[in-house]
């Protein structure tokens, strides 16, 4: 596929950008030996330093049962572990396993290197605009995700086979 030139259709350029980010996420998950939902959950757990299974379910949009299975898979892969919440021993926190995060860093290294090269083309003022966009775009995409999930949920319930729970 040809790289768009300056002055190209903004919609096409933005779509190609989003597709490239998505493809990079898929490749990263595969390189880490994880499914995309597990890769995303690990990213959330790592960014927060740990989450309860309920918080993880809410943030990923998975059911509690699917979240439990996801945590089990992350534990088996050695990327996360369950730990007692120091504030409330009844609660369990899912936290990243620090020793395995080196592998994650290796996986995302090429993307970080290439993006650092791209960012180096911009002045500090231009980078400030870019990061302002990232800061505001992330919540906008999360809000759009929630809208999509709410719109799909009633259809999913209607089409779910009898006896299915996920």
C-alpha positions as CSV (number, residue, x, y, z in Angstrom):
1,X,0.0,0.0,0.0
2,X,1.3,3.4,-0.9
3,X,2.2,5.9,1.8
4,X,0.0,8.9,1.6
5,X,1.7,12.2,0.6
6,X,1.3,15.5,2.3
7,X,-2.1,17.0,1.5
8,X,-3.7,13.6,1.1
9,X,-7.2,12.8,2.2
10,X,-7.3,13.3,6.0
11,X,-9.8,10.6,6.5
12,X,-7.7,8.1,4.6
13,X,-4.5,9.1,6.4
14,X,-6.2,8.8,9.8
15,X,-7.7,5.4,8.9
16,X,-4.3,4.2,7.8
17,X,-2.8,5.4,11.1
18,X,-5.5,3.7,13.2
19,X,-5.0,0.5,11.1
20,X,-1.3,0.6,11.6
21,X,-1.6,1.1,15.4
22,X,-4.1,-1.8,15.6
23,X,-1.9,-4.1,13.5
24,X,1.1,-3.3,15.7
25,X,-0.9,-4.2,18.7
26,X,-1.9,-7.5,17.2
27,X,1.7,-8.3,16.3
28,X,2.9,-7.3,19.8
29,X,0.3,-9.6,21.4
30,X,1.3,-12.5,19.2
31,X,5.0,-11.9,19.9
32,X,4.3,-12.0,23.6
33,X,2.3,-15.2,23.2
34,X,-0.9,-13.5,24.2
35,X,-4.3,-12.9,22.7
36,X,-5.2,-9.3,22.1
37,X,-7.6,-9.1,25.1
38,X,-4.8,-10.5,27.3
39,X,-2.3,-8.0,25.8
40,X,-4.7,-5.1,26.5
41,X,-5.4,-6.3,30.0
42,X,-1.7,-6.6,30.7
43,X,-1.2,-3.1,29.5
44,X,-3.9,-1.9,31.9
45,X,-2.5,-3.8,34.8
46,X,1.0,-2.6,34.1
47,X,-0.1,1.1,33.7
48,X,-2.1,1.0,37.0
49,X,0.4,-1.2,38.9
50,X,-2.5,-3.5,39.6
51,X,-6.3,-3.7,39.3
52,X,-9.0,-5.8,41.0
53,X,-10.7,-8.3,38.7
54,X,-13.9,-6.2,38.8
55,X,-11.9,-3.1,37.7
56,X,-10.3,-5.2,35.0
57,X,-13.7,-6.5,33.8
58,X,-15.1,-2.9,33.6
59,X,-12.1,-1.6,31.8
60,X,-11.9,-4.4,29.3
61,X,-15.7,-4.8,28.8
62,X,-15.5,-8.5,29.6
63,X,-17.9,-10.4,31.8
64,X,-16.6,-11.4,35.3
65,X,-16.3,-15.0,34.2
66,X,-14.3,-14.1,31.1
67,X,-12.1,-11.8,33.2
68,X,-11.4,-14.6,35.6
69,X,-10.3,-16.9,32.7
70,X,-8.2,-14.1,31.3
71,X,-6.4,-13.6,34.6
72,X,-5.9,-17.3,34.8
73,X,-4.2,-17.2,31.3
74,X,-2.0,-14.2,32.3
75,X,-0.9,-16.1,35.4
76,X,-0.1,-19.3,33.5
77,X,1.9,-17.2,31.0
78,X,3.8,-15.7,33.9
79,X,2.8,-12.0,33.2
80,X,0.5,-11.4,36.1
81,X,-0.3,-12.7,39.6
82,X,-3.1,-12.4,42.1
83,X,-2.1,-10.7,45.4
84,X,-4.0,-9.6,48.5
85,X,-4.9,-6.0,48.7
86,X,-2.8,-4.5,51.6
87,X,-5.8,-2.2,52.5
88,X,-8.4,-5.0,52.5
89,X,-7.2,-8.6,52.7
90,X,-10.6,-9.8,51.3
91,X,-9.9,-8.1,47.9
92,X,-7.5,-9.5,45.4
93,X,-5.4,-7.3,43.2
94,X,-4.1,-8.5,39.8
95,X,-0.6,-7.2,39.4
96,X,2.1,-7.5,36.8
97,X,5.1,-9.8,37.4
98,X,8.1,-7.5,37.2
99,X,10.5,-10.1,35.9
100,X,8.4,-10.7,32.8
101,X,8.0,-7.1,31.9
102,X,11.4,-7.1,30.3
103,X,9.9,-9.4,27.6
104,X,7.1,-6.9,27.1
105,X,9.7,-4.1,26.7
106,X,11.5,-6.2,24.1
107,X,8.2,-6.7,22.2
108,X,7.3,-3.0,22.1
109,X,10.9,-1.9,21.5
110,X,10.6,-1.6,17.7
111,X,7.4,0.5,17.9
112,X,8.9,2.8,20.5
113,X,12.1,3.2,18.4
114,X,10.2,4.0,15.2
115,X,7.8,6.4,16.9
116,X,10.7,8.1,18.6
117,X,12.2,8.7,15.1
118,X,8.9,10.2,13.9
119,X,8.6,12.4,17.0
120,X,12.2,13.6,16.6
121,X,11.0,15.4,13.4
122,X,8.9,17.8,15.4
123,X,9.7,20.8,17.5
124,X,9.0,20.7,21.2
125,X,5.9,23.0,20.6
126,X,4.6,20.6,17.9
127,X,5.2,17.6,20.1
128,X,3.2,19.4,22.8
129,X,0.3,19.6,20.3
130,X,0.6,16.0,19.4
131,X,0.6,14.9,23.0
132,X,-2.3,17.2,23.8
133,X,-4.2,15.3,21.0
134,X,-3.2,11.9,22.5
135,X,-4.3,13.0,25.9
136,X,-7.7,14.0,24.6
137,X,-8.1,11.4,21.9
138,X,-7.7,8.4,24.3
139,X,-10.8,9.3,26.4
140,X,-12.7,10.1,23.2
141,X,-11.9,6.6,21.8
142,X,-12.8,5.0,25.2
143,X,-16.2,6.9,25.1
144,X,-16.8,5.7,21.6
145,X,-16.0,2.2,22.7
146,X,-18.5,2.4,25.4
147,X,-21.2,3.7,23.0
148,X,-20.4,0.8,20.6
149,X,-20.6,-1.8,23.5
150,X,-23.9,-0.3,24.7
151,X,-25.4,-0.5,21.2
152,X,-24.2,-4.0,20.6
153,X,-25.2,-5.4,24.0
154,X,-28.9,-5.7,23.3
155,X,-28.3,-7.4,20.0
156,X,-25.7,-9.8,21.6
157,X,-28.3,-10.8,24.3
158,X,-30.9,-11.5,21.6
159,X,-28.6,-13.6,19.4
160,X,-26.8,-15.5,22.2
161,X,-27.4,-19.2,22.0
162,X,-29.4,-20.7,24.9
163,X,-27.2,-21.5,27.9
164,X,-24.3,-19.2,26.9
165,X,-22.9,-16.9,29.5
166,X,-20.1,-15.0,27.7
